[in-house]
């Protein structure tokens, strides 16, 4: 019960002070998309658009995978078709299209 009360209070504060939670999440994702080509120096992350990875290895029970010289282009060119957020259920739904 206390958790629900805190969630309702948080939802009302967010909606009054900075907009609906889904709008805040949408803005965060769009800002992230814009920053992808430059990287995130504060977090020591290189540019993510295009995404370049020299080697990726996965070795678990039943799966052995190695990818070399991975180059993914277009990660920063997605369009958000749908974004939903249910605060009380802690659910986030989304549909992105990559051009």
N, CA, C and O atoms as a MOPAC input file, in Angstrom:
PM7 MOZYME 1SCF
protein

 N      0.82400 1    -1.19700 1     0.00000 1
 C      0.00000 1     0.00000 1     0.00000 1
 C      0.86300 1     1.25400 1     0.00000 1
 O      0.57300 1     2.22300 1    -0.70200 1
 N      1.94000 1     1.22300 1     0.80600 1
 C      2.82000 1     2.38500 1     0.84800 1
 C      3.47700 1     2.61900 1    -0.49800 1
 O      3.64800 1     3.76300 1    -0.91800 1
 N      3.85200 1     1.52700 1    -1.18800 1
 C      4.47600 1     1.65400 1    -2.49700 1
 C      3.52200 1     2.30400 1    -3.49400 1
 O      3.93300 1     3.14800 1    -4.29100 1
 N      2.25800 1     1.91600 1    -3.45000 1
 C      1.27000 1     2.51100 1    -4.34800 1
 C      1.09100 1     3.99100 1    -4.05300 1
 O      0.95300 1     4.79300 1    -4.97600 1
 N      1.09300 1     4.36000 1    -2.78500 1
 C      0.95100 1     5.77200 1    -2.41800 1
 C      2.14600 1     6.58200 1    -2.90000 1
 O      1.98800 1     7.69800 1    -3.39600 1
 N      3.33800 1     6.01900 1    -2.75300 1
 C      4.54100 1     6.71100 1    -3.22900 1
 C      4.50600 1     6.84300 1    -4.74700 1
 O      4.86200 1     7.89000 1    -5.28700 1
 N      4.08000 1     5.78900 1    -5.43700 1
 C      3.99400 1     5.83200 1    -6.89600 1
 C      2.99700 1     6.88400 1    -7.35800 1
 O      3.26900 1     7.62400 1    -8.30300 1
 N      1.84800 1     6.95400 1    -6.70300 1
 C      0.85800 1     7.97100 1    -7.06600 1
 C      1.38200 1     9.37400 1    -6.80500 1
 O      1.17000 1    10.27700 1    -7.61400 1
 N      2.05600 1     9.56100 1    -5.69800 1
 C      2.63700 1    10.86100 1    -5.39100 1
 C      3.68400 1    11.24000 1    -6.42800 1
 O      3.71100 1    12.37400 1    -6.90700 1
 N      4.54600 1    10.28800 1    -6.77200 1
 C      5.57100 1    10.54100 1    -7.77900 1
 C      4.94000 1    10.87400 1    -9.12500 1
 O      5.38800 1    11.79000 1    -9.81400 1
 N      3.90700 1    10.13500 1    -9.50000 1
 C      3.23400 1    10.40000 1   -10.77200 1
 C      2.62300 1    11.78700 1   -10.79700 1
 O      2.71500 1    12.48400 1   -11.80700 1
 N      2.00100 1    12.19800 1    -9.70400 1
 C      1.38200 1    13.52000 1    -9.68100 1
 C      2.42800 1    14.62200 1    -9.69700 1
 O      2.23100 1    15.64900 1   -10.34600 1
 N      3.53900 1    14.42600 1    -8.99400 1
 C      4.60300 1    15.43300 1    -8.99900 1
 C      5.21700 1    15.54100 1   -10.38200 1
 O      5.44000 1    16.64700 1   -10.87500 1
 N      5.49500 1    14.39500 1   -11.02000 1
 C      6.07500 1    14.42600 1   -12.36100 1
 C      5.15000 1    15.09300 1   -13.35500 1
 O      5.60100 1    15.87900 1   -14.18800 1
 N      3.85900 1    14.79500 1   -13.28300 1
 C      2.93600 1    15.35800 1   -14.25700 1
 C      2.74800 1    16.84900 1   -14.06000 1
 O      2.48700 1    17.56400 1   -15.02800 1
 N      2.87100 1    17.33500 1   -12.84400 1
 C      2.71100 1    18.76500 1   -12.58900 1
 C      3.98800 1    19.52000 1   -12.91800 1
 O      3.93900 1    20.59000 1   -13.52400 1
 N      5.14400 1    18.96300 1   -12.51800 1
 C      6.38000 1    19.73300 1   -12.63400 1
 C      7.04300 1    19.62500 1   -13.99900 1
 O      7.53700 1    20.63000 1   -14.51100 1
 N      7.07100 1    18.44400 1   -14.60600 1
 C      7.81100 1    18.31400 1   -15.85500 1
 C      7.03300 1    17.58900 1   -16.94400 1
 O      7.63100 1    17.19200 1   -17.94400 1
 N      5.77800 1    17.40700 1   -16.79800 1
 C      4.99000 1    16.73600 1   -17.81300 1
 C      4.72800 1    15.28800 1   -17.43900 1
 O      5.22200 1    14.78600 1   -16.42900 1
 N      3.94700 1    14.63700 1   -18.27100 1
 C      3.60200 1    13.24000 1   -18.02400 1
 C      4.85800 1    12.37400 1   -18.09400 1
 O      5.76500 1    12.66700 1   -18.87300 1
 N      4.92200 1    11.30300 1   -17.28500 1
 C      6.11100 1    10.43600 1   -17.30200 1
 C      6.46500 1     9.92000 1   -18.69200 1
 O      7.64500 1     9.81600 1   -19.02700 1
 N      5.46500 1     9.59600 1   -19.50400 1
 C      5.76300 1     9.08900 1   -20.84800 1
 C      6.43000 1    10.17500 1   -21.69100 1
 O      7.26200 1     9.86200 1   -22.54300 1
 N      6.08500 1    11.43000 1   -21.47100 1
 C      6.73800 1    12.52100 1   -22.19800 1
 C      8.18900 1    12.67900 1   -21.76600 1
 O      9.06100 1    12.95900 1   -22.58800 1
 N      8.44400 1    12.50100 1   -20.48400 1
 C      9.81600 1    12.57700 1   -19.96700 1
 C     10.65500 1    11.45300 1   -20.56900 1
 O     11.78800 1    11.68200 1   -20.99200 1
 N     10.10500 1    10.24500 1   -20.60800 1
 C     10.81600 1     9.09800 1   -21.17500 1
 C     11.06600 1     9.32100 1   -22.65900 1
 O     12.15800 1     9.04400 1   -23.15300 1
 N     10.05700 1     9.82200 1   -23.37400 1
 C     10.20300 1    10.10800 1   -24.80700 1
 C     11.33500 1    11.10700 1   -25.03500 1
 O     12.16500 1    10.91300 1   -25.92200 1
 N     11.37000 1    12.16600 1   -24.24200 1
 C     12.43100 1    13.17000 1   -24.38000 1
 C     13.80600 1    12.56900 1   -24.10300 1
 O     14.76900 1    12.87900 1   -24.80500 1
 N     13.90800 1    11.71200 1   -23.08700 1
 C     15.18600 1    11.05300 1   -22.78500 1
 C     15.66300 1    10.19700 1   -23.95500 1
 O     16.84300 1    10.22100 1   -24.30600 1
 N     14.74600 1     9.44400 1   -24.55500 1
 C     15.10700 1     8.58500 1   -25.68200 1
 C     15.51800 1     9.42200 1   -26.88400 1
 O     16.50300 1     9.10400 1   -27.55100 1
 N     14.77700 1    10.48700 1   -27.17000 1
 C     15.12100 1    11.34100 1   -28.31100 1
 C     16.45200 1    12.05000 1   -28.09800 1
 O     17.23500 1    12.19100 1   -29.03700 1
 N     16.71500 1    12.49700 1   -26.87900 1
 C     18.01000 1    13.11600 1   -26.58200 1
 C     19.13700 1    12.09500 1   -26.70600 1
 O     20.22100 1    12.42000 1   -27.19100 1
 N     18.88700 1    10.86900 1   -26.27100 1
 C     19.87100 1     9.79700 1   -26.41800 1
 C     20.17100 1     9.56000 1   -27.89400 1
 O     21.32900 1     9.40000 1   -28.27800 1
 N     19.12400 1     9.53600 1   -28.72200 1
 C     19.29900 1     9.32000 1   -30.16200 1
 C     20.15700 1    10.41600 1   -30.78300 1
 O     21.01800 1    10.13800 1   -31.61800 1
 N     19.92300 1    11.65900 1   -30.37500 1
 C     20.69200 1    12.77600 1   -30.91900 1
 C     22.15700 1    12.72200 1   -30.49500 1
 O     23.03400 1    13.17900 1   -31.22800 1
 N     22.42200 1    12.16800 1   -29.32400 1
 C     23.78900 1    12.12200 1   -28.79700 1
 C     24.57600 1    10.91200 1   -29.31100 1
 O     25.80100 1    10.88400 1   -29.19200 1
 N     23.89500 1     9.92100 1   -29.87600 1
 C     24.55000 1     8.68000 1   -30.30000 1
 C     25.74700 1     8.89200 1   -31.23200 1
 O     26.76400 1     8.22900 1   -31.03300 1
 N     25.69000 1     9.76800 1   -32.22700 1
 C     26.85300 1     9.94000 1   -33.11200 1
 C     28.07400 1    10.52800 1   -32.40600 1
 O     29.20200 1    10.32200 1   -32.85200 1
 N     27.86300 1    11.25100 1   -31.31900 1
 C     28.97200 1    11.90100 1   -30.60600 1
 C     29.51800 1    11.04600 1   -29.47600 1
 O     30.62500 1    11.29200 1   -28.99600 1
 N     28.77300 1    10.06400 1   -29.05200 1
 C     29.17600 1     9.28200 1   -27.89300 1
 C     28.75500 1     9.98000 1   -26.60800 1
 O     28.07700 1    11.00600 1   -26.63200 1
 N     29.16600 1     9.40900 1   -25.49700 1
 C     28.81300 1     9.91900 1   -24.17800 1
 C     30.08500 1    10.01200 1   -23.34400 1
 O     30.38600 1     9.11300 1   -22.55800 1
 N     30.84200 1    11.11700 1   -23.51700 1
 C     32.13000 1    11.24700 1   -22.83100 1
 C     32.02700 1    11.14200 1   -21.31100 1
 O     32.92500 1    10.59500 1   -20.67100 1
 N     30.95500 1    11.65200 1   -20.73100 1
 C     30.80300 1    11.58200 1   -19.27400 1
 C     30.73000 1    10.14500 1   -18.77700 1
 O     31.10300 1     9.85800 1   -17.64000 1
 N     30.25400 1     9.25100 1   -19.61900 1
 C     30.12300 1     7.84000 1   -19.25100 1
 C     31.21500 1     6.98800 1   -19.88800 1
 O     31.21100 1     5.76300 1   -19.76600 1
 N     32.15200 1     7.64800 1   -20.57000 1
 C     33.25100 1     6.96400 1   -21.24700 1
 C     32.74100 1     5.98100 1   -22.30500 1
 O     33.29200 1     4.89300 1   -22.47200 1
 N     31.67100 1     6.38500 1   -23.02200 1
 C     31.11500 1     5.56100 1   -24.09700 1
 C     31.46000 1     6.18800 1   -25.44300 1
 O     31.28500 1     7.39300 1   -25.62800 1
 N     31.94800 1     5.38700 1   -26.38200 1
 C     32.27200 1     5.90900 1   -27.71100 1
 C     30.99800 1     6.17300 1   -28.51000 1
 O     29.90800 1     5.82800 1   -28.05600 1
 N     31.11700 1     6.77600 1   -29.68500 1
 C     29.94000 1     6.96400 1   -30.54200 1
 C     29.23800 1     5.63600 1   -30.81000 1
 O     29.87800 1     4.60100 1   -31.00000 1
 N     27.91200 1     5.69200 1   -30.82000 1
 C     27.10500 1     4.48500 1   -31.01800 1
 C     26.41800 1     4.45800 1   -32.37600 1
 O     25.73300 1     3.48900 1   -32.70300 1
 N     26.59300 1     5.51500 1   -33.17400 1
 C     25.99100 1     5.55800 1   -34.50500 1
 C     27.04000 1     6.08200 1   -35.47300 1
 O     27.27100 1     7.29100 1   -35.50600 1
 N     27.67100 1     5.25300 1   -36.24400 1
 C     27.45500 1     3.80500 1   -36.34200 1
 C     28.08300 1     3.07000 1   -35.16200 1
 O     29.00800 1     3.56100 1   -34.51500 1
 N     27.55800 1     1.89400 1   -34.91000 1
 C     28.07100 1     1.05100 1   -33.83400 1
 C     29.15100 1     0.13700 1   -34.40500 1
 O     28.90400 1    -0.61700 1   -35.34700 1
 N     30.34300 1     0.20900 1   -33.83100 1
 C     31.47700 1    -0.58500 1   -34.30700 1
 C     32.00000 1    -1.41900 1   -33.14400 1
 O     32.24100 1    -0.90600 1   -32.05100 1
 N     32.16900 1    -2.70400 1   -33.39600 1
 C     32.67500 1    -3.61200 1   -32.37300 1
 C     33.68300 1    -4.54600 1   -33.03400 1
 O     33.36400 1    -5.23600 1   -34.00200 1
 N     34.90200 1    -4.56100 1   -32.50000 1
 C     35.94800 1    -5.40500 1   -33.09000 1
 C     35.62000 1    -6.88500 1   -32.94900 1
 O     35.63300 1    -7.62400 1   -33.93400 1
 N     35.32800 1    -7.31800 1   -31.73200 1
 C     35.05000 1    -8.73500 1   -31.49200 1
 C     34.01200 1    -8.88300 1   -30.38800 1
 O     34.04900 1    -8.18400 1   -29.37500 1
 N     33.08600 1    -9.81000 1   -30.61000 1
 C     32.09100 1   -10.16600 1   -29.60100 1
 C     32.09600 1   -11.68200 1   -29.48600 1
 O     31.95400 1   -12.38600 1   -30.48600 1
 N     32.25800 1   -12.18300 1   -28.27000 1
 C     32.25500 1   -13.63100 1   -28.04700 1
 C     31.20100 1   -13.98700 1   -27.00900 1
 O     31.04700 1   -13.30900 1   -25.99300 1
 N     30.48200 1   -15.06500 1   -27.28800 1
 C     29.50500 1   -15.61400 1   -26.35700 1
 C     29.73400 1   -17.11600 1   -26.31100 1
 O     29.66300 1   -17.79400 1   -27.33600 1
 N     30.00700 1   -17.62600 1   -25.13200 1
 C     30.26100 1   -19.05600 1   -24.97700 1
 C     29.54500 1   -19.53500 1   -23.71800 1
 O     30.04600 1   -19.37900 1   -22.60400 1
 N     28.37400 1   -20.11500 1   -23.91200 1
 C     27.59200 1   -20.65200 1   -22.80300 1
 C     27.23600 1   -22.09700 1   -23.12600 1
 O     27.63100 1   -22.62500 1   -24.16600 1
 N     26.50400 1   -22.71800 1   -22.24800 1
 C     26.07800 1   -24.09800 1   -22.49400 1
 C     25.23000 1   -24.16300 1   -23.75700 1
 O     24.13300 1   -23.60700 1   -23.80300 1
 N     25.73000 1   -24.82900 1   -24.75900 1
 C     24.96000 1   -25.03200 1   -25.97900 1
 C     25.10500 1   -23.93700 1   -27.01800 1
 O     24.66500 1   -24.11400 1   -28.15400 1
 N     25.70700 1   -22.81000 1   -26.66600 1
 C     25.85000 1   -21.71400 1   -27.62700 1
 C     27.29800 1   -21.24300 1   -27.63600 1
 O     27.87000 1   -20.90400 1   -26.60000 1
 N     27.86600 1   -21.23300 1   -28.81700 1
 C     29.20000 1   -20.66900 1   -29.00000 1
 C     29.10900 1   -19.73000 1   -30.20300 1
 O     28.81200 1   -20.15400 1   -31.32000 1
 N     29.36700 1   -18.45900 1   -29.95200 1
 C     29.21300 1   -17.44500 1   -30.99400 1
 C     30.39800 1   -16.49700 1   -30.94400 1
 O     30.84100 1   -16.08800 1   -29.87100 1
 N     30.90400 1   -16.15300 1   -32.12000 1
 C     31.93100 1   -15.12200 1   -32.22000 1
 C     31.61500 1   -14.26800 1   -33.43400 1
 O     31.39900 1   -14.78000 1   -34.53300 1
 N     31.59100 1   -12.96300 1   -33.22100 1
 C     31.36300 1   -12.00100 1   -34.29700 1
 C     32.57800 1   -11.09200 1   -34.33900 1
 O     32.97700 1   -10.52500 1   -33.32100 1
 N     33.16500 1   -10.95700 1   -35.52100 1
 C     34.32800 1   -10.09200 1   -35.70500 1
 C     33.96600 1    -8.95400 1   -36.65100 1
 O     33.18900 1    -9.12800 1   -37.58900 1
 N     34.54600 1    -7.78600 1   -36.38500 1
 C     34.39400 1    -6.60300 1   -37.24300 1
 C     32.92600 1    -6.25400 1   -37.49500 1
 O     32.49000 1    -6.13700 1   -38.64000 1
 N     32.18600 1    -6.09400 1   -36.42400 1
 C     30.76900 1    -5.74400 1   -36.51900 1
 C     30.62100 1    -4.25000 1   -36.78600 1
 O     31.24100 1    -3.42900 1   -36.10900 1
 N     29.80300 1    -3.90300 1   -37.76800 1
 C     29.53100 1    -2.50800 1   -38.12100 1
 C     28.03200 1    -2.38300 1   -38.34200 1
 O     27.50300 1    -2.90900 1   -39.32200 1
 N     27.34000 1    -1.68900 1   -37.44000 1
 C     25.89100 1    -1.49000 1   -37.56200 1
 C     25.61900 1    -0.02700 1   -37.84900 1
 O     25.97800 1     0.85200 1   -37.06700 1
 N     24.98600 1     0.21800 1   -38.96800 1
 C     24.65700 1     1.58200 1   -39.35500 1
 C     23.14700 1     1.77400 1   -39.25100 1
 O     22.37800 1     0.85600 1   -39.53900 1
 N     22.73000 1     2.95400 1   -38.84400 1
 C     21.30900 1     3.25800 1   -38.78400 1
 C     20.69200 1     3.15000 1   -37.40500 1
 O     19.48600 1     3.34900 1   -37.25800 1
 N     21.49200 1     2.83900 1   -36.38200 1
 C     20.92300 1     2.73000 1   -35.03600 1
 C     20.36600 1     4.06000 1   -34.54600 1
 O     19.41700 1     4.08300 1   -33.76300 1
 N     20.94100 1     5.15500 1   -34.99400 1
 C     20.48900 1     6.46700 1   -34.55100 1
 C     19.40400 1     7.06700 1   -35.42000 1
 O     19.05000 1     8.23300 1   -35.25100 1
 N     18.87100 1     6.28700 1   -36.34700 1
 C     17.85700 1     6.82900 1   -37.25800 1
 C     16.48700 1     6.21200 1   -37.02200 1
 O     15.68900 1     6.07900 1   -37.95000 1
 N     16.22000 1     5.84100 1   -35.78800 1
 C     14.92600 1     5.22000 1   -35.50000 1
 C     13.84300 1     6.28000 1   -35.29100 1
 O     14.11500 1     7.41100 1   -34.88800 1
 N     12.63400 1     5.87900 1   -35.57400 1
 C     11.44500 1     6.69000 1   -35.30200 1
 C     10.63000 1     5.96300 1   -34.24600 1
 O     10.44500 1     4.74800 1   -34.31600 1
 N     10.14900 1     6.71000 1   -33.27500 1
 C      9.29900 1     6.12400 1   -32.24300 1
 C      7.86400 1     6.10200 1   -32.74900 1
 O      7.23300 1     7.14900 1   -32.89800 1
 N      7.36000 1     4.91800 1   -33.00800 1
 C      5.98300 1     4.77600 1   -33.47300 1
 C      5.01400 1     4.78100 1   -32.29400 1
 O      3.90700 1     5.31300 1   -32.38400 1
 N      5.45100 1     4.17800 1   -31.18800 1
 C      4.57100 1     4.07100 1   -30.02100 1
 C      5.42800 1     3.99600 1   -28.76400 1
 O      6.47200 1     3.34500 1   -28.74700 1
 N      4.97600 1     4.66300 1   -27.72500 1
 C      5.64000 1     4.59300 1   -26.43100 1
 C      4.56600 1     4.68600 1   -25.36000 1
 O      3.80600 1     5.65300 1   -25.31200 1
 N      4.50800 1     3.67700 1   -24.50400 1
 C      3.54100 1     3.67300 1   -23.40800 1
 C      4.28200 1     3.40200 1   -22.10800 1
 O      5.30900 1     2.72400 1   -22.08800 1
 N      3.74600 1     3.93800 1   -21.03800 1
 C      4.35100 1     3.73900 1   -19.72800 1
 C      3.23800 1     3.62300 1   -18.70200 1
 O      2.36900 1     4.49000 1   -18.61800 1
 N      3.26500 1     2.55100 1   -17.92400 1
 C      2.30200 1     2.34300 1   -16.84200 1
 C      3.07800 1     2.37700 1   -15.53200 1
 O      3.75700 1     1.41200 1   -15.17900 1
 N      2.97600 1     3.47600 1   -14.82400 1
 C      3.76300 1     3.68700 1   -13.61500 1
 C      3.45500 1     2.65400 1   -12.53800 1
 O      4.36900 1     2.10900 1   -11.92000 1
 N      2.19200 1     2.38700 1   -12.31400 1
 C      1.82400 1     1.47800 1   -11.22700 1
 C      2.25000 1     0.03700 1   -11.49700 1
 O      2.52900 1    -0.71200 1   -10.56000 1
 N      2.30200 1    -0.35400 1   -12.76300 1
 C      2.74600 1    -1.70800 1   -13.10600 1
 C      4.23500 1    -1.74300 1   -13.46200 1
 O      4.78300 1    -2.81900 1   -13.70300 1
 N      4.89200 1    -0.58300 1   -13.49700 1
 C      6.29700 1    -0.47900 1   -13.90800 1
 C      6.50700 1    -1.13000 1   -15.26800 1
 O      7.43500 1    -1.91900 1   -15.45000 1
 N      5.63200 1    -0.79300 1   -16.23500 1
 C      5.69600 1    -1.35400 1   -17.58100 1
 C      6.02400 1    -0.25900 1   -18.58000 1
 O      5.49000 1     0.84800 1   -18.51200 1
 N      6.90100 1    -0.58300 1   -19.49700 1
 C      7.25200 1     0.31100 1   -20.58700 1
 C      7.04600 1    -0.45600 1   -21.88200 1
 O      7.60600 1    -1.53700 1   -22.06800 1
 N      6.24300 1     0.10400 1   -22.77300 1
 C      6.01400 1    -0.50800 1   -24.07900 1
 C      6.50600 1     0.43100 1   -25.16200 1
 O      6.36700 1     1.64900 1   -25.04800 1
 N      7.07700 1    -0.13100 1   -26.20500 1
 C      7.58900 1     0.72200 1   -27.27100 1
 C      7.58300 1    -0.01600 1   -28.59900 1
 O      7.59800 1    -1.24600 1   -28.65400 1
 N      7.56100 1     0.76900 1   -29.66600 1
 C      7.67600 1     0.25400 1   -31.02600 1
 C      8.52100 1     1.26200 1   -31.78900 1
 O      8.09400 1     2.39300 1   -32.02000 1
 N      9.71900 1     0.84800 1   -32.17700 1
 C     10.62900 1     1.70100 1   -32.93100 1
 C     10.76000 1     1.14600 1   -34.34300 1
 O     10.78500 1    -0.06900 1   -34.54000 1
 N     10.84400 1     2.03400 1   -35.31800 1
 C     11.16500 1     1.66100 1   -36.69400 1
 C     12.52300 1     2.24100 1   -37.03600 1
 O     12.77900 1     3.42300 1   -36.80500 1
 N     13.39000 1     1.40800 1   -37.58500 1
 C     14.70900 1     1.86200 1   -38.00600 1
 C     14.67900 1     2.08900 1   -39.51000 1
 O     14.27200 1     1.21700 1   -40.27800 1
 N     15.11700 1     3.27800 1   -39.91600 1
 C     15.10900 1     3.62200 1   -41.34200 1
 C     16.33700 1     3.09700 1   -42.03100 1
 O     16.50000 1     3.29200 1   -43.23500 1

